[in-house]
Every structure is written in structure tokens, then in C-alpha cells.
Amino acid sequence: MLNEIRHIISDAAVKYGWVMEPDAKAILKLAGINVPRSHWAKDIKEACEFAAKIGYPIVAKIVSPQVVHKSDVRGVIVGIDNESALAEQFVRLSKMKGFAGIVIEEIIEGLELIVGAKIDYQFGPVILLGLGGTGVEIYHDVTIRMSPLSRRDAELMVKKLKASKLLEGYRGKPPVNMQELFRLLLSFSDLVSELADEIESIDLNPVFCSQEHCIVGDARILLPSRIREN
């Protein structure tokens, strides 16, 4: 498993300089972390075939080594409900810099969290948990722990969030599946610890957590300069 992951990283470093969403999700899947059903489509026919396979409505996202923050360029379209609309969005996205296809993905619902990691030059790998989605930069509700995490660390991270009541169920809304959230945090921590010498940071945002699941909606892995230059 680790050999496959390292091969994906080294290949992405040579081709793109960082690990884009499709390859990042392949890495997460190898590490036992849940991701949606998705496909990296290089042409309209391929995109429409996969969308028909998983069923509309779907999500479409730009894949480009020159687009790190997809939402900034309207590179994420949620709720596409027919082939004509998908073809229209494919044409629009294909005009963006560095276009390398689009990700076609099933729609996942749940409370949006962010899970991230950064390799600190002094302390090593650090794991972050917080409210996710586009609100992450507004609310700044995050908690941080050193990796590797223990089960107790994961529990404390959740409790330290100001929004912890949202996760536990608030005003009649169901709680998220805490066991799945803890499993994701621990699996992610193990992955980050193993790859600490080969990555700079990993962002999983959003992570959709519901009563049934915790699934990574988007992922990005940045690499240190020495890896990119090799």
C-alpha cells in the first residue's frame, strides 16, 4: 500500500509539482479513508458515461495543475442534473488554464468539516480539525494536535471545537457518526506520519460527516520543494 502511495506522489511531483484531487483521493482510498464514487474524465463522452452510471444529480470539478483553489475560479459545480448541463459545464471548464479534465462525483451530504496536516520544520506532522467548507476562513474554529494521534487525542479535538454541539446533534438535528470521524482522524494521522518526509501539507476540505458516514469531498496534497525539483 505504501509503495503504491509513494509511486502516486512521485509521479504527480514529476508531472504537476503537487498532488491534484484525483490522485490525492486515490491515496486516501489506499489508506482506508472513505471518498465518494468519482472519475477523472478527460473528454465529454467519458464524463457523460460516468455521470449516467452513478446517476444525476452530480458534482463536476476542474482538474488543472494551475488551479489550486477551485472555488476561487468557479471550478466546482454542484447539482448538475442532466447530460446537456454537464456538457455545457465541461466546455466552460475546458477553457481554464492548464485544463486536464474534470472530476465527476456523486453528491455527498453532511456537516462540512476540514481535516488537514502540515509538516512543521521543528515539531513534525501536525493534524488540524475544524469547521470546513467555504466558512473555514470566516469562523476559524479549529483545533490542532501533534501526530500520531491517539483515540483520546481525536476525542479531545472534537470537544475543543466551538462547534462541537453541531457534531453532537443540535436543536433536533442528528449527531454525526463519531466513530467514523475518529476512524478517519486516526487513519489520516497514520498516513501523515508515514509520509512526513515526502509531503508539505494535506487539506481535506470539505469532509462530509453525517449520522451514517464521514467522507472526504475534496483533497489536495502539496509537496516540499526538494520533492518537486527531483
C-alpha positions in Angstrom: 0.0 0.0 0.0 2.7 2.5 0.9 4.7 1.7 -2.2 1.6 2.4 -4.3 1.1 5.7 -2.5 4.7 6.8 -2.9 4.5 5.9 -6.6 1.5 8.2 -7.0 3.3 11.0 -5.1 6.5 10.7 -7.2 4.6 10.6 -10.4 2.5 13.6 -9.5 5.6 15.5 -8.5 7.2 15.0 -11.9 4.1 15.8 -13.9 2.4 18.6 -11.9 4.5 19.6 -8.9 1.7 18.7 -6.4 -0.9 16.0 -5.9 -4.2 17.1 -7.5 -7.6 15.9 -6.3 -8.0 12.6 -8.3 -4.5 11.3 -7.2 -4.9 12.6 -3.7 -8.2 10.7 -3.3 -6.6 7.6 -4.7 -4.0 7.9 -1.9 -6.7 8.3 0.7 -8.6 5.3 -0.6 -5.4 3.2 -0.4 -5.1 4.4 3.3 -8.6 3.2 4.1 -10.2 6.7 4.1 -13.7 7.0 2.6 -14.1 9.0 -0.6 -17.1 9.4 -3.0 -17.5 7.5 -6.2 -15.8 9.6 -8.7 -14.0 9.6 -12.1 -11.4 11.8 -13.7 -12.9 12.4 -17.2 -10.7 13.7 -20.0 -13.5 14.3 -22.5 -17.2 15.0 -22.6 -18.2 11.5 -23.7 -16.3 9.9 -20.8 -17.8 12.5 -18.3 -21.4 11.8 -19.5 -20.9 8.0 -19.4 -19.8 8.0 -15.8 -22.5 10.5 -14.7 -25.1 8.2 -16.2 -23.5 5.3 -14.4 -23.7 6.9 -10.9 -26.9 8.8 -11.6 -27.8 12.5 -11.6 -27.5 15.0 -9.9 -23.7 15.0 -9.8 -20.8 17.3 -8.9 -18.3 18.4 -11.6 -14.9 19.9 -10.7 -12.0 21.3 -12.7 -8.7 19.4 -12.7 -5.8 21.6 -13.5 -2.2 21.8 -12.1 -2.6 25.6 -12.3 -5.8 25.7 -10.2 -5.1 25.0 -6.5 -8.3 26.7 -5.1 -11.1 25.5 -7.3 -13.9 27.6 -5.7 -11.9 30.8 -6.4 -12.4 30.2 -10.2 -16.0 28.7 -10.0 -14.4 25.4 -10.7 -16.9 23.4 -8.6 -20.4 22.9 -9.9 -22.9 21.1 -7.6 -26.2 19.7 -8.6 -25.8 19.1 -12.4 -28.9 17.2 -13.2 -28.7 16.3 -16.9 -26.3 15.5 -19.7 -26.8 18.8 -21.5 -25.9 20.8 -18.4 -22.9 18.6 -17.8 -21.6 19.2 -21.4 -22.1 22.9 -21.0 -20.0 23.0 -17.8 -17.4 20.8 -19.4 -16.9 23.3 -22.2 -16.7 26.2 -19.7 -14.2 24.4 -17.5 -12.1 23.3 -20.5 -11.2 27.0 -21.2 -9.4 27.3 -17.8 -5.6 27.4 -17.6 -3.9 24.0 -17.5 -7.2 22.1 -18.1 -6.6 18.4 -17.6 -10.1 17.1 -17.4 -12.9 17.2 -14.8 -13.8 15.1 -11.8 -17.3 13.7 -12.0 -18.5 12.8 -8.5 -21.6 11.7 -6.6 -23.2 14.2 -4.3 -22.5 13.6 -0.6 -24.3 15.4 2.2 -23.4 16.1 5.8 -21.9 18.7 8.2 -18.8 20.1 6.5 -15.5 19.8 8.4 -11.9 20.3 7.4 -9.1 17.9 8.3 -5.6 18.9 7.5 -2.0 18.3 8.1 1.2 20.3 7.9 4.8 19.2 8.5 6.3 21.7 10.9 10.1 22.0 10.5 10.5 21.9 14.2 7.8 19.7 15.6 7.0 17.4 12.8 3.5 16.5 11.5 0.6 18.5 13.0 -3.1 17.5 12.5 -5.9 20.0 12.3 -9.7 19.6 12.7 -12.3 22.3 12.2 -15.5 23.5 10.6 -15.0 23.2 6.9 -16.3 24.3 3.6 -16.1 27.9 2.5 -16.7 29.0 6.0 -13.4 27.8 7.3 -11.7 31.2 6.7 -14.6 33.0 8.3 -15.1 31.1 11.6 -11.6 30.0 12.3 -12.9 27.2 14.5 -10.0 24.7 14.5 -8.1 22.6 16.9 -4.6 21.2 16.5 -2.7 18.1 17.8 0.7 16.6 17.1 0.7 13.4 15.0 0.4 10.4 15.6 -3.0 10.8 17.2 -4.4 8.5 19.9 -8.1 7.8 20.2 -8.1 10.2 23.2 -6.4 12.9 21.1 -9.2 12.6 18.5 -11.9 12.8 21.1 -10.3 15.9 22.6 -10.0 17.6 19.2 -13.8 17.2 18.7 -14.6 18.5 22.2 -12.3 21.6 21.8 -14.2 22.8 18.8 -16.6 25.7 19.5 -19.0 23.9 17.1 -18.8 20.6 18.9 -22.5 20.8 19.7 -23.2 20.7 16.0 -21.4 17.4 15.8 -23.2 16.0 18.8 -26.6 17.0 17.4 -28.2 20.4 17.9 -31.8 21.5 18.0 -33.2 18.3 16.8 -30.6 17.6 14.2 -28.9 14.1 14.3 -25.3 13.8 15.6 -22.6 12.9 13.2 -21.2 9.4 13.4 -18.4 10.0 15.9 -16.9 6.5 15.4 -16.4 7.2 11.7 -15.0 10.6 12.4 -12.5 9.2 14.9 -11.6 6.4 12.5 -10.9 9.0 9.7 -8.8 11.1 12.1 -6.7 8.2 13.2 -6.2 6.7 9.7 -5.3 10.2 8.4 -2.8 10.7 11.2 -1.2 7.3 10.4 -0.9 8.3 6.7 0.6 11.7 7.5 3.1 10.2 9.9 4.2 7.7 7.3 4.6 10.4 4.6 6.1 13.1 6.8 9.3 13.2 4.8 7.5 13.4 1.4 4.8 15.9 1.9 4.4 19.6 2.9 0.7 19.6 3.7 -2.6 17.9 3.1 -6.0 19.5 3.0 -9.2 17.5 3.2 -12.0 20.1 2.7 -14.8 19.6 2.9 -15.2 16.3 4.8 -18.9 15.5 4.9 -20.0 13.9 8.2 -23.5 12.7 8.8 -25.2 10.1 11.0 -24.0 7.4 8.6 -20.6 8.4 7.3 -17.6 10.7 7.2 -16.5 11.1 3.5 -13.8 13.3 2.0 -15.3 15.6 -0.6 -12.1 17.2 -1.8 -8.4 16.7 -1.2 -5.1 18.4 -2.1 -1.5 17.4 -1.2 1.3 19.9 -1.5 4.9 18.7 -1.8 8.2 20.2 -0.4 10.4 21.9 -3.0 13.1 19.2 -2.8 10.5 16.6 -3.9 9.1 18.8 -6.7 12.6 19.5 -8.1 13.7 15.9 -8.2 
